[in-house]
Amino acid sequence: MVDSARLSAQHPPRSIEDLRAYVDVVENGPDSPATLEREGTDAMLLRARVGPGQAILVQESYDPAWQAWSNGQTPLASARRRHGISWWSGAPPGEDQVRLAFGDAV
C-alpha cells in the first residue's frame, strides 16, 4: 500500500535524489500489511486493508494488459505507471481482496 498523493507527485528520476524520494514513498508508506499470492504467470490475488487515499502498488513491470478487480467484481482504475511499475487506485477503504489478471485471464 502506498499514499496515492505522494506517489502521484513523483516524476521520472533524473537524479539519485529523485530515486531516493520514490523509494521513500514505496518503502515508508502506510503501515498496511498486504499478502500477495501468485496464481501462475498471469494472475495474482492480493489481500490488504486499504485506507483512504491509499493505492495498491505491485512491483510488477507495467503493461496495460494488467487488470484489477476489487472484491471480485468492481474494476479498479486503470493501471498507472510510475518508474515502470504497476499501481491501481480506487479500491474502497477497508478489508479488500484484489484480483489482478493479465489480459483476459479472469
Helices and strands as residue ranges (DSSP letters): E 2-3, H 4-8, H 16-27, E 34-38, E 43-50, E 54-61, E 66-70, E 74-75, E 80-82, E 85-88, E 94-102
